[in-house]
């Protein structure tokens, strides 16, 4: 039997539009809706974090507690 992929209780979420408005280029990866974010430099990490916004509760996370 296949194991379920691990899910995390807290996640960051954003939209393509928000990343685009923040100046990040996106490269389609695999099937829709997956993208790779292209960063102009490592110094852009703060801008990328800001584009992802607030940390959110993952409504799809497992109820079970996992060691990380």
C-alpha positions in Angstrom: 0.0 0.0 0.0 1.4 3.5 -0.9 2.0 5.9 1.9 0.3 9.3 1.8 2.5 12.3 1.2 3.3 14.3 4.2 1.3 17.5 4.8 2.3 20.4 6.9 -0.1 22.2 9.4 1.1 25.6 8.3 1.7 26.8 4.7 2.4 29.9 2.7 0.1 30.6 -0.3 0.1 33.2 -3.0 -1.1 33.7 -6.6 0.7 33.9 -9.9 -0.6 37.5 -10.2 0.9 38.5 -6.9 4.3 37.0 -7.7 4.1 38.7 -11.2 3.3 42.1 -9.6 6.2 41.6 -7.2 8.5 41.3 -10.2 9.2 37.5 -10.2 9.3 35.5 -13.4 7.4 32.2 -13.4 8.3 29.1 -15.4 5.5 26.5 -15.9 6.6 23.3 -14.2 4.9 19.9 -14.7 1.2 20.2 -15.0 -1.1 23.1 -14.2 -1.0 24.7 -11.6 2.7 24.2 -10.8 5.3 26.9 -11.4 8.9 27.5 -10.6 9.7 31.0 -9.3 12.8 32.4 -10.9 14.7 34.7 -8.5 17.0 37.4 -10.0 19.4 36.9 -7.0 19.6 35.4 -3.6 19.2 38.9 -2.2 15.5 38.8 -3.5 14.5 36.3 -0.8 12.9 39.0 1.4 10.8 40.2 -1.5 9.8 36.6 -2.3 8.8 36.0 1.3 6.7 39.2 1.3 5.0 38.1 -1.9 3.9 34.9 -0.2 2.2 36.9 2.6 1.1 35.5 5.9 1.6 31.9 7.2 -1.8 30.1 7.0 -3.3 27.0 8.6 -3.4 24.2 6.0 -7.0 23.0 5.8 -5.7 19.8 4.2 -3.2 18.9 6.8 -3.4 15.6 8.7 -4.9 15.6 12.1 -2.1 13.3 13.3 1.0 14.7 14.9 4.3 14.0 13.1 7.8 14.4 14.3 9.8 16.7 12.0 
